[in-house]
């Protein structure tokens, strides 16, 4: 599904994206996604993704990993039966591509820093 990632750019199914994005388990893409607090990721930043019922959410934290989930987010999601996996975006795209073949997977990707 995710063909490539480089700083500020992601190609998904042949389409180029140049802003942060969310990928839903059904393959829908929300582009130009932004968080309420910049580089801090909170559950409210991707509430619609949570409502889609993923088993796992892969978070691409940016090329240098500067976007960070807020403290306690992984535990909060675990309480909902959702696994949170975070990694710099280059690695997160590979994790996402591997998981979508086995689990109901969503993704939140920061494309820059």
N, C-alpha and C positions, 0 to 999 in steps of 0.2 A: 504494500500500500504506500508507505513512505519510500520514495525512490532515492532521494538525496537530501542532505542538509549541509549548508555552509553558513557562515555567519550572516544572519539577516535574511536567509532564504531557505525555503523548504519546498521540495517538489513532491506532490502527492497525486498519484494517478495522472501524471502528465501536466498537472496544473501547478504553476508557481505561486507561492505565498510569500509575502514579504513583511508580515506582521505576525505577532504571537497568535496562536490558534488552539482550538480544542477539537479533538476528534471523538465523536460519539461511537458507542458500540455498533450502531447501525450504519456507520460509514459517513454519516453527515459531518460536515466541517463548519465550524464557526470561526471565521477569520476576524482579524482586527480585535482580538480578545485582549482585555487589559484587566489588571487587578486593582482593587481599591487602594492598596498600599504599595504600589510599585513593585519592588523585588520581594515582597512578602506574599506568600500564597496562603489564603484562608479558604475554608469550605464555602463561604458565601461567594467566592470568586468563580466557582464552578458548580453552583447549585443545580442548574439544569442537567449537567452531566451526572450528578448524583441521582437525580430523579430518573435517569435512563437505566438505572440498575446495573452498573458494571460490577464484575467480580474483582477487577483490578484496574487501577488507574496508574498509568506511567506518566511521570512528570519529567519533562526535559527542562533542566534548570538553567539553560543558556550555555554558551560556548565555554565560559569560565566558571559556570556553576553559581552565579551570583543570586539567582532567584531561589529563595529558601522557603520550604513549608513552615508555617508557624508552629511553635512548640505545641505538641500534643495533637497535631493533625493526624498523624499516622494512627494513634490510639483511637481517636474519634472515628476515623473511617473503619478501623478494625471492629469497633463496636457495631458498625452497620454491616459487617461482613464483607468489607471491601479492602483489598490489599493495596497499599500505596508503595510504589517503587519510584525512587528519585535518582536521577543521574544527569550528568551534563548531556545536553541535547544530542550530540553526535552519537553517544552510546545509547541514550534513551530511545532513539529512533530504531535501533537494531533490536532492543528489548521489546519494543512495541510490536514490530513486525513479526517477531517470533511468537509473542503471546497471542496475537489475534487469531492464530490458527487453532488455539487450544482453549481460550477463555473469552468470556464477554469482556472486552477490553476497551477502555477509554484512555485518552491522552490529553495532556495539557503541555504545550510546548512554548517555551521562551526562546526566541530565535536569535537574540543578540547576546549581550554580556551574560 
